Amino acid sequence: GLSVPVNLVDRLEDMPAPERHRVSDVVVMRGYQTTDSLHFLFGSATRFTMLPQPVHLSTVFGSYDATLTPAGDGIVYVRRFCLRSGSYAPERYGDLVSFLMLVSRYDKENFLVRR
């Protein structure tokens, strides 16, 4: 089979560095929201396996949703990511890094295509 990455367009790649003893507030100056939708077409007689499960993450810093749905001769991938503006206590920095690392991990998932 062929392994296909679900997110070819808008992967979250740049991660903030972990810090053990942060003393300053965590400040997200410019929050943003993106919605991406990709339709993969493969033709008839194609089987899809190992489809990632739908993902929903929600934190004080934002949210992430991703779904992969068979549709006719293809698959539709929908990804929504929201990073909220705000100022947070220094001890929340690890939570922000963990959230962004999870988003990055889910952005790199694959599914298999077989004929």
ZIBELBEL-V801776 format. One record per residue. N is the residue number from 0. SS is DSSP state (~ for helix, > for strand, _ for the rest). BURIAL is b if it has 16 or more other ideal C-beta (glycine too) atoms within 10 Angstrom, else e. Layout:
N_SS_BURIAL ; N_SS_BURIAL
//
This chain:
0___e ; 1_>_e ; 2_>_e ; 3_>_b ; 4_>_e ; 5___b ; 6___b ; 7___e ; 8___e ; 9___e ; 10___b ; 11___b ; 12___e ; 13___e ; 14___e ; 15___e ; 16___e ; 17___e ; 18___e ; 19___e ; 20___e ; 21___e ; 22___e ; 23___e ; 24___e ; 25_>_b ; 26_>_e ; 27_>_e ; 28___e ; 29___e ; 30___e ; 31_>_e ; 32_>_e ; 33_>_e ; 34_>_e ; 35_>_e ; 36_>_e ; 37_>_b ; 38_>_e ; 39_>_b ; 40_>_e ; 41___b ; 42___e ; 43___e ; 44___e ; 45___b ; 46_>_e ; 47_>_b ; 48_>_e ; 49___e ; 50___b ; 51___e ; 52___e ; 53___e ; 54_>_b ; 55_>_e ; 56_>_e ; 57_>_e ; 58_>_e ; 59___e ; 60___b ; 61_>_b ; 62_>_b ; 63_>_b ; 64_>_b ; 65_>_b ; 66_>_b ; 67_>_b ; 68_>_e ; 69_>_e ; 70_>_e ; 71___e ; 72___e ; 73_>_b ; 74_>_b ; 75_>_e ; 76_>_b ; 77_>_e ; 78_>_b ; 79_>_e ; 80_>_b ; 81_>_e ; 82_>_b ; 83___e ; 84___e ; 85_>_e ; 86_>_e ; 87_>_b ; 88___e ; 89_~_e ; 90_~_e ; 91_~_b ; 92_~_b ; 93_~_e ; 94_~_e ; 95_~_b ; 96_~_b ; 97_~_e ; 98_~_b ; 99_~_b ; 100_~_e ; 101_~_e ; 102_~_b ; 103_~_e ; 104_~_e ; 105_~_b ; 106_~_b ; 107___e ; 108___b ; 109_>_e ; 110_>_b ; 111_>_e ; 112_>_b ; 113_>_e ; 114___e
//
